[in-house]
Amino acid sequence: MRRTLIITSGSAALIAAVLTGGLLLGRTLLRRQAATARRLIGKPLGEEAVRADKKYKKKYGDPLDLLVLGDSIAAGLGAELPKETLGARLATRLAKATQRTVRLRTVAEVGSESSMLAAQLDRLPPSYRPDLAVIVVGGNDVTHRVPVEESVRHLEAAIAALRARGAAVVVGTCPDLGALRRVPQPLRSLGSRASKQLAQAQQRAAVRAGAHAVSLAHVVGPFFITNPDEMFSLDRFHPSAAGYKRTAKALLPSLLSALGGAEELPFGHARPEIKSSDSATDGPRGARYWWFPPIAEGRRWRPTGRGCATRAAGGST
């Protein structure tokens, strides 16, 4: 019996030593791969995105305020022209769909983590009341190994602050970092798994907090994986003009739904669990929005007063 115990104890010690050595080697390998990835990606685009804030489609009138916050994707890093950024793409598509002028305001910053959303909101004037806010964040949380619970907590706080301003909120969840070909294996697979875990947590938190959520890994991820030369910019890390165009197109259904328009949402989109009647505000700026098909001359997407008993002709809930 004693000999058996000695053998068992020795085996356990050997296994522990092997596992510890394996973990140390694994960590060393991942650190080296991370350093290699940073060197390969570099910063050929700099750290400042082009500014695209302005009014889009002024001819329509009846302005709608769109706020974009988050990280480098939200800021539009990788786009060469202002009109190619994510914010500009969203503003243009939203203006055409609603037949309303869109005033774009971007407070997103390159390199931001979820914890920095509060600072972005603090820069806004207290009187600013966006109709719609879009948040895209998460990639830096993954690369900087921020705990998922911490990231989600900051996201929920940002959604609550935006809804308190009367904004409808759409969250684009963390992209799949497995699409980054310049990141070597196994680091790429670990990054993919971590980004998917964060994205799932972001979606659950967003809809619970009253926001729409769009899984970027599902709605645009396949395009970046199958066509990286077109979808990625020079650094093969941030989207190109084509990548932002595809991303804006994928986000648009939830933007329209957040304003009360789209009844059916495609795969990868999730509605908020909190209904307008349960929220502090009944839609953007305390108004309810009805859908007017833009192809009908003279019709626009416009608010009806809270408590209005008559639905506009041709509208739908």
C-alpha positions in Angstrom: 0.0 0.0 0.0 2.8 2.4 0.9 4.6 1.7 -2.3 1.4 2.3 -4.3 1.0 5.7 -2.5 4.6 6.6 -3.3 4.1 5.7 -6.9 0.8 7.6 -7.1 2.3 10.7 -5.4 5.3 10.6 -7.8 3.0 10.3 -10.8 0.9 13.2 -9.7 4.0 15.3 -9.2 5.3 14.4 -12.6 2.0 15.2 -14.3 1.9 18.6 -12.4 5.4 19.4 -13.5 4.6 18.5 -17.1 1.4 20.6 -17.1 3.2 23.5 -15.5 6.0 23.3 -18.0 3.5 23.1 -20.8 1.6 26.2 -19.6 4.9 28.2 -19.3 5.9 27.1 -22.8 2.4 27.9 -24.1 2.4 31.4 -22.5 5.9 32.1 -24.0 4.7 31.0 -27.4 1.6 33.2 -27.2 3.6 36.2 -26.1 6.0 35.7 -29.0 3.1 35.3 -31.5 1.5 38.4 -30.1 4.7 40.4 -30.6 5.0 39.0 -34.1 1.4 40.0 -34.9 2.0 43.5 -33.6 5.1 43.9 -35.7 3.4 42.6 -38.9 0.3 44.7 -38.4 2.2 47.8 -37.3 0.4 51.2 -37.6 0.5 52.1 -41.3 -2.9 53.9 -40.9 -1.7 56.0 -37.9 -3.9 56.5 -34.9 -6.4 59.0 -36.2 -9.4 58.3 -38.4 -10.7 60.8 -40.9 -13.5 63.0 -39.6 -16.8 62.6 -41.3 -19.2 64.5 -39.0 -21.7 66.7 -41.0 -25.2 66.7 -42.3 -26.0 64.0 -44.9 -28.7 64.5 -47.5 -29.5 68.1 -46.5 -32.3 68.2 -49.2 -34.5 66.0 -47.1 -34.8 68.2 -44.1 -36.4 67.1 -40.8 -33.0 66.2 -39.3 -32.3 63.0 -37.4 -29.3 62.9 -35.1 -27.0 59.9 -35.3 -24.3 59.3 -32.7 -21.5 56.8 -33.2 -19.2 55.7 -30.4 -16.7 52.9 -29.6 -13.4 51.9 -31.0 -11.4 52.2 -34.3 -14.1 50.5 -36.3 -16.7 52.9 -35.1 -14.2 55.8 -35.8 -13.7 54.5 -39.3 -9.9 53.9 -39.2 -8.9 52.3 -42.5 -11.1 54.5 -44.7 -9.2 56.9 -46.8 -12.1 59.4 -47.4 -14.7 60.7 -44.9 -17.6 59.3 -46.9 -16.1 55.8 -46.6 -16.1 55.7 -42.8 -18.7 53.6 -40.9 -20.5 56.6 -39.6 -20.7 58.2 -43.0 -21.9 55.0 -44.6 -24.6 54.6 -41.9 -25.7 58.2 -42.1 -26.1 58.0 -45.9 -28.0 54.8 -45.9 -30.2 56.0 -43.0 -31.0 59.2 -44.7 -32.0 57.5 -47.9 -34.1 54.9 -46.1 -36.0 57.5 -44.0 -35.9 60.4 -46.4 -34.6 62.6 -43.6 -31.4 64.6 -43.2 -29.0 62.8 -40.8 -26.6 64.8 -38.6 -23.7 62.6 -37.8 -21.7 63.0 -34.6 -18.7 60.7 -33.9 -17.1 60.4 -30.5 -15.5 57.0 -31.1 -11.7 56.9 -30.7 -9.0 54.6 -32.0 -7.8 52.1 -29.4 -10.8 52.5 -27.1 -12.0 49.7 -24.8 -15.5 49.4 -23.4 -14.3 51.2 -20.2 -13.7 54.3 -22.4 -17.3 54.7 -23.5 -18.1 56.7 -20.5 -15.4 59.3 -21.3 -16.7 59.5 -24.9 -20.2 60.2 -23.5 -18.8 62.8 -21.1 -17.6 64.9 -24.0 -21.1 65.4 -25.2 -23.0 68.6 -24.3 -25.6 67.9 -21.6 -28.3 69.2 -24.0 -27.3 66.8 -26.8 -30.2 64.4 -27.5 -29.4 61.9 -30.3 -32.3 60.1 -32.0 -30.1 57.0 -32.5 -26.7 55.8 -31.2 -24.5 53.1 -32.6 -21.9 51.4 -30.4 -19.1 49.2 -31.9 -16.6 48.1 -29.3 -14.8 45.0 -28.0 -11.8 44.1 -30.1 -9.4 46.0 -27.8 -11.0 44.4 -24.8 -10.0 41.0 -26.2 -6.5 41.9 -27.2 -5.9 43.6 -23.8 -7.4 40.6 -22.0 -10.1 42.6 -20.2 -12.5 40.3 -18.3 -15.8 39.8 -20.1 -17.8 40.7 -17.1 -16.0 44.1 -16.8 -16.4 44.8 -20.5 -20.1 44.1 -20.4 -20.6 46.2 -17.3 -19.2 49.2 -19.1 -21.4 48.5 -22.2 -24.5 48.3 -20.1 -23.7 51.6 -18.4 -23.2 53.3 -21.8 -26.5 52.0 -23.1 -28.3 53.2 -19.9 -26.7 56.6 -20.3 -27.7 56.9 -24.0 -31.3 55.8 -23.3 -31.5 58.4 -20.5 -30.8 60.9 -23.2 -33.7 59.6 -25.2 -31.7 57.7 -27.8 -32.5 54.3 -29.4 -29.3 52.2 -29.2 -27.8 49.6 -31.6 -24.8 47.6 -30.6 -22.5 46.0 -33.1 -20.9 43.2 -31.1 -17.2 42.3 -31.2 -16.0 41.0 -34.6 -14.5 37.6 -34.9 -10.7 38.1 -34.5 -10.2 34.7 -36.2 -10.5 36.6 -39.5 -7.1 38.3 -38.9 -4.8 36.2 -41.1 -1.7 38.0 -39.9 -2.2 36.7 -36.4 -0.4 33.3 -36.3 -1.9 30.1 -34.8 -2.7 29.1 -32.1 -3.1 32.8 -31.1 -5.6 33.4 -33.8 -7.9 30.5 -32.7 -7.7 31.7 -29.1 -8.5 35.3 -30.2 -11.5 33.9 -32.2 -12.8 32.0 -29.2 -12.4 35.0 -26.9 -14.0 37.5 -29.3 -17.0 35.2 -29.8 -17.4 34.8 -26.1 -17.4 38.5 -25.6 -19.8 39.1 -28.5 -22.3 36.6 -27.0 -22.1 38.3 -23.7 -22.5 41.8 -25.3 -25.6 40.6 -27.2 -27.2 39.3 -24.0 -26.3 42.4 -22.1 -27.4 44.8 -24.9 -30.9 43.3 -25.4 -31.4 43.1 -21.7 -30.5 46.8 -21.3 -33.0 47.8 -24.1 -30.7 48.0 -27.1 -30.7 46.2 -30.4 -27.7 44.0 -31.0 -26.1 42.9 -34.3 -23.6 40.0 -34.4 -20.9 41.4 -36.7 -19.3 37.9 -36.6 -22.4 36.5 -38.3 -23.6 39.3 -40.6 -20.2 40.4 -42.0 -17.6 38.0 -40.6 -17.9 35.5 -43.5 -17.1 38.3 -46.1 -13.9 39.2 -44.2 -12.9 35.6 -44.1 -13.6 34.7 -47.7 -12.5 38.0 -49.3 -9.9 39.6 -47.0 -8.0 41.5 -49.8 -11.2 43.5 -50.5 -12.6 43.8 -47.0 -9.5 44.7 -45.1 -7.5 47.9 -45.4 -3.7 48.2 -45.7 -2.9 46.9 -42.3 -5.1 43.8 -42.8 -6.6 44.5 -39.4 -9.1 47.3 -39.9 -11.9 47.4 -42.5 -11.3 49.0 -45.9 -13.9 51.3 -47.6 -15.5 48.1 -49.0 -15.5 46.6 -45.5 -17.2 49.6 -44.0 -19.8 49.6 -46.8 -20.6 46.0 -46.1 -20.7 46.6 -42.3 -23.1 49.6 -42.7 -25.4 47.6 -44.9 -25.5 44.8 -42.4 -26.2 47.1 -39.5 -29.0 49.1 -41.2 -31.9 46.8 -40.5 -31.5 47.1 -36.8 -31.1 50.9 -37.1 -34.4 51.1 -38.9 -36.0 48.7 -36.4 -34.7 50.8 -33.5 -36.5 53.8 -34.9 -39.7 51.7 -35.2 -39.5 50.7 -38.8 -38.5 47.2 -39.8 -40.9 44.5 -38.6 -38.7 41.5 -39.7 -35.0 41.4 -38.9 -32.5 39.1 -40.7 -30.3 36.5 -39.1 -27.7 37.9 -36.7 -30.0 40.7 -35.4 -31.6 40.8 -31.9 -34.3 43.0 -30.6 -34.3 44.5 -27.1 -36.0 42.6 -24.3 -37.3 45.9 -22.8 -40.3 47.2 -24.7 -40.8 50.9 -25.3 -43.7 50.9 -22.8 -41.3 49.5 -20.1 -38.5 52.1 -20.8 -37.9 55.5 -19.3 -38.6 57.0 -22.7 -41.1 55.9 -25.4 -38.6 56.0 -28.3 -36.1 58.6 -29.3 -36.9 62.0 -27.7 -40.0 60.6 -26.2 -41.6 60.0 -29.6 -42.9 56.9 -31.4 -41.7 56.4 -34.9 -43.8 54.9 -37.7 -42.6 53.6 -41.0 -43.4 55.5 -44.2 -42.0 53.7 -47.3 -39.5 56.1 -48.9 -40.6 55.2 -52.4 -43.9 57.0 -51.8 -43.5 60.6 -52.8 -43.7 63.1 -49.9 -43.7 60.4 -47.2 -41.0 60.3 -44.6 -40.1 58.6 -41.4 -41.5 60.9 -38.8 -42.6 60.8 -35.1 -46.1 60.9 -34.0 -46.8 62.3 -30.6 -46.9 60.1 -27.6 -50.4 59.0 -26.9 -51.6 59.8 -30.5 -54.5 57.4 -31.1 -54.5 57.7 -34.9 -51.9 55.8 -36.9 -50.7 57.5 -40.0 -52.0 56.0 -43.2 -49.7 53.3 -44.6 -47.8 53.0 -41.3 -47.1 49.9 -39.3 -46.0 49.3 -35.8 
